[in-house]
Amino acid sequence: MVDLAEKVKKVSKLPILTVGRLQYPEVAEKVLMEGKADFIVIGRGLLSEPEWVNKVKSGKTAEIRPCIGCHEGCLWQMIGGEPTSCSLNPTCGHETEWQLIPLKEKRSLLVVGGGPAGIEAARVGAERGFEVTLWEVSDRLCGNLWLAAKPDFKHDISDYINYLNNLAQRLPIDIVLNKKATAEDIKNFGADYVILATGAQMEPPTFDGDNVLTAIQVMDGMQPQGDRILIMGGGV
């Protein structure tokens, strides 16, 4: 919408506001500095990050939880007559219900799984005062988000990965990579509370032979063999 705002501004003396995924501070600032609009309006970006303005003002832009433009919790919820929410900000729409109540005495928390759910659980636990340990089976955090960000047009998910990694480094938590958790490991660790955030595994249709791959396996580098390949499913 910036191009339209610029055209209107040339013929109007009224203050001009503009919108359109201007959640990146450097982009919003550039629009203002170039005189294309007088005000920047942020909608979805404030659902994912209510402290957007304060974090920009204080120079903490790396701490801004990005909007990935999925529309799952905001637009589609609104169209369906449901309350607004956000795929990345679980407290959106529940701000008065879900408060981070500080612990009265120290407790330990073990989070198993370092994907987005595990990191968010660790964040909430740490901010409440838990002594948090996070186990991740692979050598990096963020789980399947890495595969989801593979297509070039999924750069918003890459931004979310950067945010989560930055968040994990800031949190006062003990992160253990390459750690496969067993029931015995968890029991022996002896945490007061345990959160399982291990995600899910896709189960493809069963066919004879070993030449059936999932889309995730192909995106992760596995190559289908043969001259004739059948793709089941027409999603992205």
Buried (B, 14 or more C-beta within 10 A) or exposed (E): BBEEBBEBBEEEEEEBEBBBBBBBBEEBEEBBEEEBBBEBBBBBBBBBBBBBEEBBEEEEEEBBBBBBBBBEBBBEBEEEEEEEBBBBBBBBBEEEEEEEEEEEEEBBBBBBBBBBBBBBBBBBBBEBBBBBBBBBBBEEBBBBBBBBBBEEEBEBBBBBBBBBBEBBEEBEBEBEEEBEBEEEEBEEBEBEEBBBBBBEEEEEEEEEEEEBBEBBBBBEEEEEEEEEEEEEEEEE
